[in-house]
Amino acid sequence: MYTGKRWATVALGMAMGVAGVATPATANVVNPEVTMSFEGASGTGCPHDSVTSSLSDGGRAITLMYSRFEATTDRAAEMIKRCTSKLKLHYPDGYTYAVVAVDHRGFHDLPAGAVGQLGAQYYFTGLEGEVAARHRFEGPRSTTFHQRHEVATEVWAPCGADLTFNINTSVAVSRGSGATSRATMAIDSQDGSVSEQLNLKWKRCTS
């Protein structure tokens, strides 16, 4: 049973972007100097001061950590939780990146008949198109989970643009037709390690 606070863990890898002033090169994988600014998070799954962020692995991993991202069947209003995080990467002109895999780690306590659902969408502000990942978990189960989503086709960030990157994540639970006991699901890590991680690949743009 989920009884204590855990830190959310998601490793997100996906590829996003559209054509910009330049097009991504097809070779010469590089790792430029990168910094990140976190523009905030909002939603029922991430109350004020419950999300932290960092950039690691030489600019190849963005991580978010949640401390209160849990859905439960205790009340109707608690059965689905959502969070939208916004950030920007800052790097030298002439480079582009793609996010290439999505890993979610968390905990679910689902009795027989109960269902837990995990959803995520990723997109740049002002641009059409998004990458989405959805996973469904059926009870009975009471354990941690690690769910990986691979992106088949890499789509690169627009070259020469400075756009906000959005991460929409949700968790939901339902008792199901045969479930009578409490169901809960959280995006988290029991040991307080990485919460949500976007794994990046870098390339040079071509003019």
Secondary structure, 3 states (H helix, E strand, C coil): CCCCCCECEEEECCCCCCCCCCEEEEEEECCCCCEEEEEEEECCCCCCCCEEEEEEHHHCEEEEEECCCEEECCCHHHCEEEEEEEEEEECCCCEEEEEEEEEEEEEEEECCCCEEEEEEEEEECCCCCCEEEEEEEECCEEEEEEEEEECCCCCCCCCCCCCCEEEEEEEEEECCCCCCCCCEEEECECCCCCCEEEEEEEEEEEC
